[in-house]
């Protein structure tokens, strides 16, 4: 029975780099693809051999290294909360509002249902149907019209008619107030979905249609990996060895050189654990030297997430210096919060898999061992799809310079820029040598129209001491918001970016957004750390 159960569990699990001690021996943990109960209920053979209670007892006693690990994947908390919390509450609210109105007037919703069904037949309704901003707006407008029409009618001279009318008005007003609150949340979330769609669309267009004079670079930090790692028979010393973390800064570089299209991934690994702007700019500078670019490359597009290590005035000022010395035009694009990092997520997913595969036969105890592991995995991956047709992978052991005494930043006090509310900035050389002009386009798809960019004002550097307590701080001076669906955050973004909105509404159920969310979840799980 023990061997049969083990074989069955092996078929429904995957290897991990995690080890535990069982009966005095170090064994590798296997991550179950489904829960223990689901595995038992889906197998007639297991049910025949063991009852459910015996199944749990057997797994705990003899197969304790098979676990359903928690996957900490990097997905959008706004979209997740919208799907799992807000939409169910909105459905309940709509149902309750409908029931209350029908209790007072049975045909209350008839007119709006006829109107909505006619729009649906014409294909003019939102994919989210009655949980959409379009429907909630229509419902509020309809209820106001019904309330105004009823208020204009005289109260029948019947006992209890006035009380019934007042109760009707009260329930109607309460329902409209609740729907108005939901409308605010829907407007904020719609703005978020629209931004996701716009930035992703521009990003993919840039990948598919990169001009020969442009350089496209995307970067992100990976969650730290820990060593040592190794095969099961070499694990006894793990418990007496301190764990060491390794930082990875990933770059995706896409450009043309001598008529050949290059797609390269760089893994900058280091035992320096600073996920800050100083580490990023030093590694970025090293990367530009490795690419071997020529004078024909005049435009640099930088894509990064909204983390404070990239969305900072320190990182922006470094790009100003790059514009002065290397590229006449530099674009800094921010992908929406928790969205659009697919290439870096895929890169980090490969890195984690390379390390786990290498650790089955070798010991990884430090950065140099990790470099060997990743190079072996990269060679195997490139052999399946050789460059230049496929991407190339480069592993760099990087040690940044010592922490400087002073930090150079763009002085935003002399500008109109609030970097936390923009997703696209253009830095361009001024006709006067050694001067640059910075324009804020808010969204990347607006950067093709010069008239939509707004100059931020004087571009001046501010040098300040690198204080220990503020070493990792960029623009954010307060604690991150705790609420995953913080409407206040979304509302502030909407208020600052309202002038750049598109007329068409975006929907969570839009096929493009659904596909994007599905792809991002898959890539996030590939690079996820199991706990």
N, C-alpha and C positions, 0 to 999 in steps of 0.2 A: 504493500500500500504506500509506503513512504516513497519508494522510487517512482511509482505511478503518479503520485501527487506532484513530486518534484519535476518530472518530465512535463506534466501539464502546466505547471507554473512557469517553467522555462519558455514554453510556447507563447505565453501571454505576459511576458515581462521583457525588460530591456536592461542592459548593463549600465551601471553608473560608476562614478569615481569614488563613491562613498564606501567606507569600510566600517564594520563593527566587530566587536569581540564576542564570539559565541563559543562557550565551553572551552575557554582558554586559547582559542584559535582565532586569527584575524581572517574574516571572510568578506567577500565583496557583496554589496547590497544590490539586489535586483529590484527595479521599479516596476510594480504591477501596473498594467495598462488599464485595468478595471478594479473595482473594489473587490474585497474578498467575498462578500455576499453575492455580488453579480457573477463572479467566476463560478461559484457553486451552483447558483440557480440556472446558469446557462449550460451546464454540463450534466447530462443524464448519468454518465459514468461516475462522476464524483458524488452525485446524490445517491447512487446505488451503493457505493462503498462506504460513505460516511453521512450521517445525519448532520444537520447544520451545526448543532452544538459540538459534535465530535470534530467537524471540519475546523471550527475556530480553535478548538483545543489542540488539534494536530498542528495547525499552522504556527500557533504560538510556541509549541514545544519543540517541533522538529524542523520548521521552515521559517524561522524568525528573521532570516535575512531577506525574505521576500516581503517587501513593504510597498504600500501605496503612498509614495512620497508627495508632499505638497509642492506644487510647481509655482514658484514666484516669477511670473512672467510680466513683462513691461507692457501693459495694455492701458488704453486711455480710461482713466477713472471717470471722466465725464460721460463718455459713451456707455461705460459699464453701468453706472448708476442710473443713467437715463433708461437703459433697457430693463434693468432688474428691479428698480425701485419706482422711478417716476411713472413709466408707462402703465404698470399695474394700478397705481393709485389714480391715474387719470381715467382709466377705464371704469374704475369704481365710482369716481366722481361723476362721470357722464351718466352712468347707470342710475345713480341716486338722484341726480337732477331730473332725469327723464321721468323717473317714478313719481317724484314729488309733484311735477307739473301735471302729469296724467291723472293723479289723484284729484286735482282740482278741476281739470278740464281734459276729458279723454282724448280729444282730437288736437291737443295743444301742439304736438310735434309734427302733425300731418303735413303742413305746408313746407317746412324745412326738409323733411324727408323726401318729398316729391322733388324739390329743387335739387337736393344733393344727388338723388338717383339720376336725374336728367344730366347733371354735370358728369357723373360717372360714366354714363352711356356715351358721352362725347369725349371721354378720355381726358377730362380737364381737372380731375381730382388728384390730390396728393397721394402717393403710394402708401402713406401711413393711414389713409382713409379717415375714420372719425377720430383717431388719436393725433391728427395733424394740426398744425397751427392754422391752416386754412379752414378746417371745420370748426375749431374752437372760436375763431374770429367770427365766422358766420353765425354760430349759435348765440354768441353774446349780442351781436347786432340784431338778430331775430327776436331775442327775448326783450331787448329794449323797445323794439317796435311794438311787440305784443303788450308790454306794460303801458306804453304811452297810449295805445289804442283803447285799452280797457279803462285807463284813468279818465278818458274823455267821455265814457258812457256813464249815464246816471245809475245810481245804486237802486236796484229794484225795491219797491215798497213791500218787502216780505220780511217776516221775523227771521233774524239771524243772517240776513244778506250782507249787512255792513261788516259783521265779524268775519264772515267767510271771505269777503273781499279783502279785508285787512290781512287775514292769514295768507291768502293767495299772494298778495303783494310782498309780504315778509319772506315767504319761501322763495319767491322769484328773485327778490333782491339778494338773499343769501346765496342762491345758486349762481347768480351773475357775479357776485363778489368772489366766490370760490373759483369760477371759471376765469375771472380776470387775473387771479394769482397764477393759475396754470398757464394763462396766455403769456405772462411775463417770462416764465421759465421756458416755454416753447420758443419765444422770440430769441432768448439768449442761446438756447441749444441750437436753434436753426442757424444762428450766426456762426456758431462753432462748426457745424457740419458744412456750411458753405465755405468757411476758411479751409477746412480739411480738403475739400474737393478742389478748390482753386489752387492751393499750394501743391498738392499732389499732381494735378494736371500739368502745371507748369514744369514741375520736376521731371515727369516722364517725357514731356516734349523735349526738354533740354537733353535728356539721355539719348533719345531717338534721333534728334536732329542737331547734333552739336556742330557748330561751325568750326572751320579749320583754324581760325585765329583765337578760339576760346579754349580755356582750360576749366574743367569741371571737377571740383573736389568736394567730397562729403566726408565728415568726420564725426566721431562719437567715442565716448569712453565706454568700455565694457566693465561689467561688475567684476571685482577682483577675483582672481583664481587663487587657490591656496595649494601649497606644496608642504610636505612630500606626497607624491602619488607613486604607486607601484603595484606589481602583481601580488596576488594573495600570499604566496610563500615568502615574500619579503616584507610583510607588514608588521612583524613583531616589534620592530624598532620604532614604529610610528607613535606608539603611546608614550615613548620617552623622548620624543623629538618635538621641539617647538614648531608650530605652524607658521609658515611664511607666506605673506600675500604678494601677489604680482599684479601690477597695473597693466592694462592694455588700452592704448589709444589707437583706434582703427581709422584708416584713411581709404577712401575709394577715389582713385584718380583716373580721369577720362580725358583724353586729348588726342590730337593728330600730330604726327611728327614724320616728316619725309614721306608723306602720302600714305602712311600706315596708321590705322586707328589703334590706340593703346587703351586697354582697360586693366588697371593695376590695383591690387589691394595691398596695403602696407599694415603690418601689425607691429606697432612700437610697444615693446614690452619692457617693464622696468620694475625694480623693487622699491622705487620711490613712489609713495602712495598718494601724492597730491593730485586730486582731480580738479585742478584750477586752471585759470587762464594762463598763468606763467608756464606751466607744463605744456599746455596746448600750443602756445605761440612758439616755444622753442622747438617742439617736435615738428610743427608746421614749417618752420624755417629750414630745418634739416631735410624735410620732404622735398621742398622746392629745389634744393641743391641736387637731390638724387634723380629728379625727373629729367634733367638734361634739356630743359626747354630752350627755345631760340627766340630771337627778336620778333618773329612772326606772331608769337602769342601775345596779344595785346589786351585780352579781356580775361579776367579771372572770376569765375562763379564759385562761391563758397556756400555750401549747404550744411547747416548744423541744426541741432535740436534747440529747444528753448532753455536748456540747462544754464545755470548761472556762470558756468565756466566758459561758455561761448557767447551768451547774450549778455555781454558785459562791456563797459566802456574801455576796459583794458584791452580786450581782444579787438574791439573796433579800432582803437588807436594804432594797434600793431598793423592792421590792414591799411590804415592811412599811410603808414611808413612804407608798406609794400607797394602801394599805389605810386608813391613818390619815386621809388627806386627801381621797380620792376615792371608792373603792369599799369598802363595809362588809365585803365578802367577796372574797378573791382566791384563786384556785387556781393553783398552779404544777405543770404536768404535764410530765414528761420522757418523750419517746418513746424506745423501746428503742435501744440503741447501734446505729447505722448503719441504723435502720429508721424508716419512718413519715413521711418528710419530703416526701411526694409533692407537696403544694401548692407548697411553696417550690422543689422541684426543677423542677416544671413552669413556675413563674414564671421561674426562672433560664434554663431552656431557651429560653423565648420571648425573654429579654433577649439571649442570645447570638445567636439567629437575627436579631433586629432589627438588632443591630450589624453582622453580616455582610452582610445585605441592603443596609443603608444605605451600607456601605463600598464597594459595587460602583460607586457613582456619586459619592460624596463622600469627603472626607478627614476622619477623626476624629483630632484631634491632642491634645485635652485634655478635661477634665471637661465644659466647656460644650458642646463638640461632641458628646460622648457623650450629654449630656442631650437635644440636638436629635435625635440618631439614635434614642434610645429613645422619645421622644415621638412621632416619626413612625411608628415601629412600633406603638406603643400605640394611636394613632389608627386605624391600619389594622385592628388586631385588634378594637377596640371597634366599628368600623363593621360588622363581620361579625356581631357579637352585642351589640347596644347595651345599655347599662345602663338601668334597673335589672334587666332580665331576665337580662342577662349581667354578668360582673364588670367593674369599672372599674380602670384602671391609672393610677398617678400616679408621676411621676419627680421626686425631690427631690435637689437638690445640697446636701449636708449637710457642715458643717464643725464638728466637736465643739470644745468649749472646750479651752483649754490644759490640759495634764496637771496635776491638782491636787497639792498638797503632801501631802495626807492622803487616805486611803481609808477609807470607812466600811463595816464588815462586820458581819454577825451573829456574835456571840461564841459559837461552838459549844462552847467549853470549859465553859460554864455550862448546856449542854443535853445531851440524850441523842441528838442528831441526828448522823447520818453521811450527809451529803447524797449521797455517791457510791452509796449502797445504797437509795435511794428513788426512786420515779417519780411521786409525788403528795404535795404539801403543801398544806394549807389555812391561809390567814391570815385571821383574823376579829377584828373589833373586840371589845374587852372591854367589859362594862358600865361599867367605870370609864373615863372619857374618857382618850384618848391612850395606852391600853394595848391590846395585841393578844394573841391566843392563836394559837399555831401547832400544828397537828396533823399527824402523819405517818400517811398511809393506805397507804403502800408502793406500791399500785397504784390507778389512777384509778377502776376499777369498784367499789372498796371505799368510795369517798367518799360513796356514797348511804346508807351505814349509819353513823350517828354512833358506834356502839359499837366499830367497827373502827378508829377513829382513836386514835392515842396522842399525848398532849401531849408536846412536846419539852422542856418546862420553861421556865425564865426566858428571855424574849426581850430580849436586851441588845445594844446596839451597841458595837462595838469600833473605835476609830479608831487607825490606825497610819500611819506615814509611807509614802508611795508610793516605795519604793526602786526604783531603775532595774532591778536584776537580777530583782526579783520583780514587775515591773509587769504582766506577762501571766499570772502564776500565780494559780490559784484554789485549789481544795482539793488538787490533785495536787502533790506535792512531789518525786516521783521521775520517772525517765524512763519514758515509755510502754512497755508490754510489747512485745517484738519479735515474739513468736510469734503468728501470726494466730489459731491455735486454742489459746489459752492456757487450759488446763483450770483452772489455779490461779485465774485471774480469775473464771471461771464458777463455780467451787466456792465462792469467797468470797461471791459474790452469792447462791448457793443457801443457804449457811449463814445469812446475815443475813435472807433473805426467806422462809425455810422456813415460818414461821408464817402467811404470807399466800398459800401455794400453794393451787391448786384440786385437788380430788380426781381429776378427770379428767385423763388424760395427753394431752399435745399431741404431734402428729406432724409431722415435716418434710413428709410427703406429704399432710397434711390439705389438702383442696381450697381452703379459705380462705387458708391460709399459702402454698400454691403460687401462687394468684392474686395475693396481696399481693407475693410475691417477684418475680413476672413484671412486675407494674405498676411496682414500684420500680426494676427493672433498666431498663425502658423510659424512665422519667422521668430516671434517672441518666444514661443515654446521651444524652438530649436536651440536658442541661446540661453534658455532659462536655467536657473540654479535650483536644483531639487533639495528640499530641506527635510 
